[in-house]
């Protein structure tokens, strides 16, 4: 009888649910940060983010990601 390893699935779900803060350069250092949920796979500064990942980015970068279709609709 074969058993399935379900621990890998829970760790992926926990990682996707965890909010990560990205250090994306912005024009204004005092610009507010926004939390967004990604709808597509995205690689930023060598870090991979899967769909469903919640990240905090500067508001101008969040606006650019929305225009390009990377942010999930809520």
Buried (B, 14 or more C-beta within 10 A) or exposed (E): EEEEEEEEEEEEEEEBEEEEEBEBEBEEEEEEBBEBBBBEEBEBEEEEBEEBBBBBBBBBBBBBBBEEEBBBEE
